[in-house]
């Protein structure tokens, strides 16, 4: 379905959903350390979500087997948490999580480094991918077009010569985890579907140190860079307002 203008009650539920999500991601960020498994992090996320009173929209979504996606290094998105997937010192760790509260869903992602960064370019990739997300958010206002958002994201990523993953995009969010329209991380201003005040969307740039091409692992979920270059992923769910936007997945 197309993302719709949300009611005041629905927006309040999304704000609470987003607060839960941000709380859990910040807790996970502090917990990540070399030697733990990606499943260890998923267990923490599931436990904390239950304590806060939300449910996990990722679990069972088109058959996905866990509450959170955890992707390492050249894995762009949709990594399945596993007990034998051990985080190493210097790994790039992307945490992509969703929360459903009273039927309203938010979606957010962060990338961080476990332990000590091996190279400065990995820190830069994380820094500027997040900066591209903030640029996309800054472009939002009533009657923005999806091309305006994509152009703002693309401008930052092109400036730093990163690969922009084109096969994966942002999206509407709220009643469902993924709503139309798609919001690519590239595009031309003044093109694409119009978005208006009261709608809720997820903007999520995914950038690589190499090619934009991605491949699907045999598990049919994990998507990684075709050239095995490192990848970063950031995402916020936002409410479009008359003059700009309001971040929902923030404390």
C-alpha positions as CSV (number, residue, x, y, z in Angstrom):
1,X,0.0,0.0,0.0
2,X,1.0,3.6,-0.4
3,X,2.1,5.3,2.8
4,X,-0.7,7.4,4.2
5,X,-1.1,10.5,6.2
6,X,-1.2,9.2,9.8
7,X,-3.7,10.2,12.5
8,X,-2.6,11.9,15.7
9,X,-3.1,8.6,17.6
10,X,-1.0,6.7,15.0
11,X,1.7,9.3,15.2
12,X,1.9,9.0,19.0
13,X,2.2,5.2,18.7
14,X,5.0,5.6,16.1
15,X,6.8,8.0,18.4
16,X,6.7,5.5,21.2
17,X,7.7,2.7,18.8
18,X,10.6,4.9,17.6
19,X,11.7,5.6,21.2
20,X,11.8,1.9,22.0
21,X,13.8,1.2,18.8
22,X,16.3,4.0,19.6
23,X,16.7,2.8,23.1
24,X,17.5,-0.7,22.0
25,X,19.9,0.3,19.3
26,X,21.8,2.5,21.7
27,X,22.0,-0.4,24.2
28,X,23.2,-2.8,21.4
29,X,25.8,-0.2,20.3
30,X,27.3,-0.2,23.8
31,X,27.2,-4.0,24.0
32,X,29.0,-4.8,20.7
33,X,32.5,-6.2,21.3
34,X,34.8,-8.6,19.6
35,X,34.3,-12.2,20.6
36,X,30.5,-12.2,20.8
37,X,28.3,-13.7,18.3
38,X,25.7,-11.9,16.2
39,X,23.1,-14.1,17.9
40,X,24.2,-12.8,21.2
41,X,23.1,-9.3,20.1
42,X,19.8,-10.6,18.7
43,X,19.0,-12.2,22.1
44,X,19.6,-8.9,23.8
45,X,17.4,-7.1,21.3
46,X,14.6,-9.6,21.7
47,X,14.8,-9.4,25.5
48,X,14.8,-5.6,25.7
49,X,12.0,-5.3,23.2
50,X,9.8,-7.6,25.3
51,X,10.6,-5.6,28.4
52,X,9.6,-2.3,26.7
53,X,6.3,-3.8,25.5
54,X,6.9,-3.8,21.7
55,X,6.9,-6.6,19.2
56,X,9.3,-7.4,16.3
57,X,8.0,-6.8,12.8
58,X,11.1,-8.4,11.3
59,X,10.5,-11.8,12.9
60,X,8.7,-13.9,10.3
61,X,8.5,-11.1,7.7
62,X,8.6,-13.0,4.4
63,X,10.1,-15.8,6.4
64,X,13.0,-13.9,8.1
65,X,14.0,-16.0,11.1
66,X,15.0,-13.4,13.8
67,X,14.1,-10.0,15.3
68,X,17.0,-8.1,13.9
69,X,19.3,-8.0,10.9
70,X,23.0,-8.0,11.7
71,X,25.4,-7.6,8.8
72,X,29.2,-7.6,9.0
73,X,31.8,-6.0,6.8
74,X,30.9,-6.6,3.1
75,X,27.4,-7.6,4.1
76,X,25.1,-4.7,3.2
77,X,21.8,-5.8,4.8
78,X,19.7,-8.7,6.0
79,X,22.4,-10.7,7.8
80,X,20.8,-13.5,9.9
81,X,22.1,-13.6,13.5
82,X,24.0,-16.9,14.1
83,X,25.6,-18.4,17.2
84,X,28.7,-19.2,15.1
85,X,29.0,-15.8,13.5
86,X,31.7,-14.3,15.7
87,X,32.4,-10.6,15.6
88,X,36.1,-9.9,15.2
89,X,38.1,-6.8,16.2
90,X,37.7,-4.1,13.6
91,X,34.6,-5.6,12.0
92,X,32.0,-3.2,10.6
93,X,28.7,-4.1,12.3
94,X,25.4,-3.0,10.9
95,X,22.3,-3.3,13.1
96,X,19.0,-3.0,11.3
97,X,16.0,-3.2,13.7
98,X,12.2,-2.6,13.7
99,X,9.6,-2.1,16.4
100,X,5.8,-2.6,16.3
101,X,3.9,-0.8,19.0
102,X,0.1,-0.7,18.9
103,X,0.1,-1.7,15.3
104,X,2.5,1.1,14.1
105,X,6.0,0.3,12.9
106,X,9.3,2.1,12.9
107,X,12.5,1.0,11.2
108,X,16.1,2.2,11.9
109,X,19.7,1.1,11.3
110,X,23.3,2.1,12.4
111,X,26.8,0.9,11.5
112,X,29.7,0.9,14.0
113,X,33.1,-0.7,14.4
114,X,33.7,-3.4,16.9
115,X,36.9,-2.7,18.9
116,X,39.5,-0.7,17.0
117,X,39.1,0.4,13.3
118,X,41.7,-1.3,11.0
119,X,41.7,1.6,8.6
120,X,40.7,5.3,8.6
121,X,38.7,4.8,5.5
122,X,36.3,2.5,7.4
123,X,35.6,5.3,9.9
124,X,35.1,7.7,7.0
125,X,32.7,5.4,5.3
126,X,30.6,5.2,8.4
127,X,30.8,9.0,9.0
128,X,29.8,10.0,5.5
129,X,27.1,7.4,5.1
130,X,25.4,8.8,8.2
131,X,26.0,12.3,6.9
132,X,24.2,11.4,3.6
133,X,21.2,10.2,5.7
134,X,21.1,13.5,7.5
135,X,21.3,15.3,4.2
136,X,18.3,13.3,2.9
137,X,16.4,14.1,6.1
138,X,17.2,17.8,5.8
139,X,15.7,17.8,2.3
140,X,12.3,16.7,3.5
141,X,9.2,19.0,3.9
142,X,5.6,19.0,2.8
143,X,5.3,18.3,-0.9
144,X,8.8,17.0,-1.2
145,X,9.4,14.5,-4.0
146,X,11.3,11.2,-3.7
147,X,13.9,12.5,-6.2
148,X,14.7,15.4,-4.0
149,X,15.6,13.1,-1.1
150,X,17.6,10.7,-3.3
151,X,19.5,13.6,-4.9
152,X,20.5,15.0,-1.4
153,X,21.8,11.5,-0.4
154,X,23.6,10.9,-3.6
155,X,25.3,14.3,-3.6
156,X,27.1,13.4,-0.3
157,X,28.0,9.9,-1.3
158,X,29.3,10.9,-4.7
159,X,31.4,13.6,-3.1
160,X,33.3,10.9,-1.3
161,X,33.4,8.5,-4.3
162,X,31.4,5.7,-2.6
163,X,29.4,3.0,-4.3
164,X,25.7,3.7,-3.9
165,X,23.7,0.5,-3.6
166,X,20.8,1.0,-6.1
167,X,19.1,-2.4,-5.7
168,X,18.0,-1.5,-2.2
169,X,16.0,1.6,-1.2
170,X,14.2,3.5,1.5
171,X,10.4,3.3,1.7
172,X,7.2,4.3,3.4
173,X,6.7,2.9,6.9
174,X,4.0,2.8,9.5
175,X,1.0,0.5,9.1
176,X,3.4,-1.9,7.3
177,X,7.2,-2.4,7.5
178,X,7.5,-1.5,3.8
179,X,5.0,0.8,2.2
180,X,5.1,2.6,-1.2
181,X,6.7,4.6,-2.6
182,X,10.3,3.5,-2.8
183,X,12.8,6.2,-1.9
184,X,16.1,5.5,-3.7
185,X,19.4,6.9,-2.5
186,X,20.0,8.5,-5.8
187,X,17.9,10.6,-8.2
188,X,17.2,14.0,-9.7
189,X,15.5,16.8,-7.8
190,X,11.9,17.6,-8.8
191,X,11.2,14.0,-9.9
192,X,9.4,11.1,-8.4
193,X,6.2,10.7,-6.3
194,X,5.1,13.6,-4.1
195,X,5.1,13.2,-0.3
196,X,3.1,15.3,2.1
197,X,2.9,16.4,5.7
198,X,1.7,13.6,8.0
199,X,3.2,10.8,6.0
200,X,6.0,8.6,7.5
201,X,9.0,7.3,5.7
202,X,12.3,5.5,6.2
203,X,15.3,6.9,4.6
204,X,18.2,4.5,4.5
205,X,21.4,5.1,2.5
206,X,23.7,2.1,1.9
207,X,27.2,2.8,0.7
208,X,30.3,0.8,-0.2
209,X,34.0,1.4,-0.6
210,X,33.8,-0.2,-4.1
211,X,31.1,-1.1,-6.6
212,X,27.4,-0.6,-6.2
213,X,26.7,-4.2,-7.3
214,X,25.4,-6.6,-4.7
215,X,24.8,-10.3,-4.6
216,X,22.5,-12.6,-2.6
217,X,24.0,-15.3,-0.4
218,X,22.8,-18.9,-0.5
219,X,20.7,-18.3,2.7
220,X,18.4,-16.2,0.4
221,X,18.6,-13.2,2.8
222,X,22.1,-11.8,3.3
223,X,23.0,-9.3,0.6
224,X,26.7,-8.4,0.3
225,X,28.9,-6.4,-2.1
226,X,29.8,-8.2,-5.3
227,X,33.4,-7.1,-5.0
228,X,33.5,-7.8,-1.2
229,X,34.2,-4.1,-0.4
230,X,33.1,-2.8,3.0
231,X,29.6,-1.5,3.4
232,X,27.7,0.9,5.8
233,X,24.0,1.4,6.4
234,X,22.1,4.1,8.3
235,X,18.4,4.6,8.6
236,X,15.8,6.7,10.4
237,X,12.0,6.7,10.3
238,X,10.7,10.2,10.1
239,X,7.4,12.1,10.1
240,X,7.0,14.6,7.3
241,X,5.9,18.0,8.6
242,X,4.8,21.2,6.9
243,X,8.3,22.9,7.2
244,X,10.5,19.8,7.5
245,X,10.5,16.6,9.4
246,X,10.5,15.0,12.8
247,X,12.8,12.1,13.6
248,X,10.8,9.2,15.1
249,X,13.7,6.8,15.8
250,X,15.6,9.0,18.2
251,X,15.8,9.4,22.0
